[in-house]
């Protein structure tokens, strides 16, 4: 081997060692939420949390084909990685309940304080995972970014409405309810045009929390103040469902029949007919 070739080989070897040292050959997983939060506080980094179960074949596939790839491993400087068994680790069990995780694998993207930024569900090979992660982190409508935007512009009712809807869709009913209540209070004259929608979703949040009487009161308010709103039809059917849950069968029947009479071609008409059949 010539001297030049030896130097070239040495250079390549040194380069490989340096790259391995800088990126690591595997992810250095944290194993408790407190450890992850402490690490995330440095640099205000998000926490990528692999929620898995021992029986989950797709979780093992992600271990083999996603978490082990160089492109994902190289994200360690940007994110903190936390791995939790959702059925055995105390933090895993707690987060599964807190975030109502029902399928695996689920990747929870957490803020440094441990609250949800957003989530990715199901098996994702490395390139799809990285694309999905980048999209969620940069998306202005992801849960975490909406919360950041709301904190910066607390008087923006349209922004608050989008956040409240996102919270509702993720079953954070208390947080969603509080924001819809704020919209109703902050905009009594409906200058934003958002109040009827806020009243409807407020009723949905109340019903989701089994606050039945309050939900019925909110629906009645929507119907009285904004009878022409497109949400009145859905609210009327919701009131029928609530009356069913309260055991007021005849009132429920009358409300559902009125819905079908007023909105015979509504997209929820088949659901209304099924409800009547149950009665």
Protein Blocks (a to p, Z undefined) as FASTA:
>chain_A
ZZklmmmmmmmmmmmmmmmmmnopbdcddfbfklmmmmmmnopaacddddddfklmklmm
mmmmmmmpmklmmmmmmpccddddfklpmklmmmmmmnopabdcddddddfkopafbdce
djddfklmmmmmmmmmmmmkbmklmmmmmmmmmmlmklmmmmmmmmmmnopaklmmmmmm
mmmmmmmnomnopmmmmmmmmmmmmmmnopmklmmmmmmmmmmmmmmbmklmmmmmmmmm
mmmmnopaklmmmmmmmmmmmmmmbmklmmmmmmmmmZZ
